[in-house]
Amino acid sequence: MSRGTVNRTILAVAGVLLLAGGLLVLAGGLDLYGRVGLSMPHRWPLLGADRPLFGGVARSRWEHRSWWWPVVIAVLAVLVVGALAWLVTQLRRRGPVSVELPSPAPATTLRVRGRAVEEAIETGAVALPGVERVAARLDHRPGRPVVRTAIRLTTDGGPAELLAGYRSGPLADARDSLGLAALDSELRLRVVAVRPTRARKRARVV
């Protein structure tokens, strides 16, 4: 599962939970259950505008414990710091949004999306023999872009053949498409490890 898919899944789950909580609060505050004649369970939260989410017994149940408030504060602090760190990670640019192409006219600026370059490299690399998974990222060094690609090989894939095919295939195509004389690239290879299986011999007794 890619990082983008994980992020979208987390956002979707968080959005559904926040939406459900907001609807519960709205329904209780507006006394919608009584207006539409719904009979909710006794333990259902926010049954009416005059009923709090947590009753007095629930609020004071653990207050006499010395560990209660430190634990509550620590948990809330971890949640806030984790949420802020995740938000900063999402907002931080992971690479150039676009790459400027050589323009045939002085007053014309041509640009291509960085993600389009990444997708083209991933599509070309995953078609090479012995490749199972590819993840490409376009970064920007001072004055020139650089492609960082991680490739996962199957047990049939050869690193030497893959490197030659990657240089002459996806990397060369990206370089030519961008109109660059050279395109820096960093390639990480990972080979799928296969656990050795023990041969089991069965003796047949006649």
C-alpha atoms as one frame of an Amber mdcrd trajectory, in Angstrom:
protein
   0.000   0.000   0.000   1.445   3.372  -1.019   1.877   6.305   1.299  -0.782
   8.282  -0.553  -3.300   5.489  -0.059  -2.488   5.293   3.655  -2.888   9.048
   4.034  -6.221   9.058   2.239  -7.429   6.147   4.367  -6.464   7.928   7.591
  -8.157  11.120   6.441 -11.305   9.221   5.472 -11.518   7.389   8.811 -10.841
  10.566  10.798 -13.433  12.446   8.757 -16.081   9.760   9.302 -15.443   9.709
  13.063 -15.563  13.498  13.354 -18.719  13.639  11.244 -20.418  10.968  13.368
 -19.452  12.755  16.600 -20.669  16.081  15.268 -23.999  14.590  14.210 -24.485
  13.057  17.669 -23.810  16.384  19.351 -26.126  18.183  16.927 -28.911  15.651
  17.375 -28.701  15.877  21.173 -28.403  19.645  21.285 -31.427  20.161  19.043
 -33.412  17.393  20.775 -34.010  15.696  17.442 -34.748  12.339  19.062 -37.745
  13.739  20.943 -38.988  15.717  17.977 -39.048  12.747  15.615 -40.243  10.322
  18.289 -37.174   8.071  18.399 -36.661   5.946  21.497 -32.926   5.606  21.974
 -31.199   3.322  24.514 -30.641   4.741  27.986 -26.857   4.708  27.564 -26.978
   6.501  24.224 -24.875   9.698  24.433 -26.485  13.120  24.296 -30.126  12.128
  24.424 -31.185  15.709  25.054 -29.948  19.260  25.360 -30.036  19.069  29.181
 -28.090  15.809  29.380 -24.264  16.017  29.241 -22.120  13.546  27.376 -20.545
  12.293  30.623 -22.544  12.202  33.812 -21.290  13.235  37.229 -20.368   9.698
  38.233 -18.374   9.138  35.057 -16.549  12.460  35.405 -15.515  11.915  39.006
 -14.935   8.165  38.877 -11.134   8.312  38.658 -10.414  11.765  40.063  -9.224
  10.401  43.423  -6.545   8.328  41.674  -3.147  10.033  41.642  -2.298   8.654
  38.207  -5.496   9.792  36.501  -4.701  13.358  35.466  -1.066  12.694  34.486
  -2.211   9.865  32.228  -4.964  11.992  30.665  -2.591  14.880  30.030   0.107
  12.572  28.624  -2.316  10.833  26.257  -3.737  14.121  25.013  -0.240  15.548
  24.549   0.848  12.520  22.509  -2.250  12.788  20.331  -1.746  16.501  19.715
   1.973  16.162  18.951   1.350  13.184  16.672  -1.414  15.002  14.797   0.752
  18.097  14.346   3.720  16.018  13.155   1.537  14.192  10.653   0.063  17.497
   9.438   3.517  19.018   8.962   4.594  15.931   7.011   1.602  16.254   4.694
   2.122  19.965   4.132   5.844  19.648   3.486   6.664  19.563  -0.174   8.016
  16.179  -1.188   9.608  17.480  -4.343   9.240  20.045  -7.096   5.649  20.605
  -8.155   6.810  21.140 -11.722   9.968  21.042 -13.795  10.787  23.788 -16.251
  11.514  22.567 -19.762  13.825  24.207 -22.287  11.697  26.713 -24.202  12.063
  27.282 -27.946  11.025  30.936 -27.555  12.473  33.419 -25.038   9.071  34.603
 -23.830   7.614  31.098 -23.448   7.800  29.008 -20.284   7.094  25.288 -20.473
   6.589  23.196 -17.366   5.704  19.586 -16.652   4.243  18.296 -13.424   6.691
  16.501 -11.189   4.176  13.758 -10.471   3.796  13.123 -14.209   7.535  12.483
 -14.458   7.389  10.141 -11.467   4.473   8.177 -12.931   6.253   7.836 -16.285
   9.379   6.466 -14.599   7.352   4.077 -12.443   5.397   2.817 -15.457   8.550
   2.225 -17.467  10.477   0.610 -14.618   7.745  -1.777 -13.530   7.668  -3.190
 -17.072  11.315  -4.275 -16.837  11.962  -7.998 -16.295  12.120  -9.110 -12.683
  10.575  -5.951 -11.207   7.809  -6.370  -8.644   7.272  -2.839  -7.302   8.557
   0.664  -8.101   8.366   3.968  -6.260   9.891   7.068  -7.870  10.329  10.509
  -6.354  11.482  13.659  -8.105  13.537  15.984  -5.922  15.390  19.149  -6.706
  19.057  19.783  -6.170  20.473  23.276  -6.680  20.065  23.939 -10.374  18.863
  20.517 -11.501  16.299  17.818 -10.683  17.197  14.387  -9.371  15.186  11.178
  -9.537  15.197   8.833  -6.546  13.803   5.425  -7.408  13.257   2.385  -5.186
  12.758  -0.908  -7.010  11.797  -4.222  -5.495  13.026  -7.215  -7.502  11.613
 -10.688  -7.616  13.804 -13.725  -7.114  14.214 -13.932 -10.898  15.425 -10.358
 -11.252  19.080  -9.551 -11.765  20.481  -6.254 -10.430  22.967  -5.842 -13.305
  20.339  -6.374 -16.005  17.884  -4.156 -14.154  20.406  -1.319 -13.836  21.191
  -1.429 -17.550  17.524  -1.522 -18.480  16.678   1.296 -16.091  19.390   3.582
 -17.469  18.558   2.965 -21.108  14.801   2.841 -20.561  12.810   4.917 -18.040
  15.680   7.193 -17.018  16.716   7.942 -20.598  13.087   8.543 -21.599  12.596
  10.972 -18.726  15.810  12.793 -19.557  14.875  13.137 -23.218  11.314  14.212
 -22.373  12.603  16.958 -20.078  15.127  18.064 -22.662  18.047  17.696 -20.275
  21.594  16.778 -21.187  21.829  14.713 -17.987  19.425  13.631 -15.270  20.816
  12.659 -11.896  19.358   9.522 -10.408  19.640   7.512  -7.208  18.508   3.895
  -7.440  17.805   1.601  -4.509  17.307  -2.083  -5.163  15.659  -4.572  -2.873
  15.515  -8.248  -3.606  12.662 -10.323  -2.220  14.128 -12.870   0.145  12.832
 -16.388  -0.129  12.871 -18.526   2.973  14.471 -21.882   2.354  12.036 -24.729
   2.624  13.013 -28.014   4.119  12.377 -30.989   1.963  10.102 -33.394   3.726
  10.499 -37.071   3.013   7.619 -39.369   3.557   8.251 -43.023   4.209   5.597
 -45.340   2.954   5.164 -48.532   4.871   3.832 -51.415   2.868
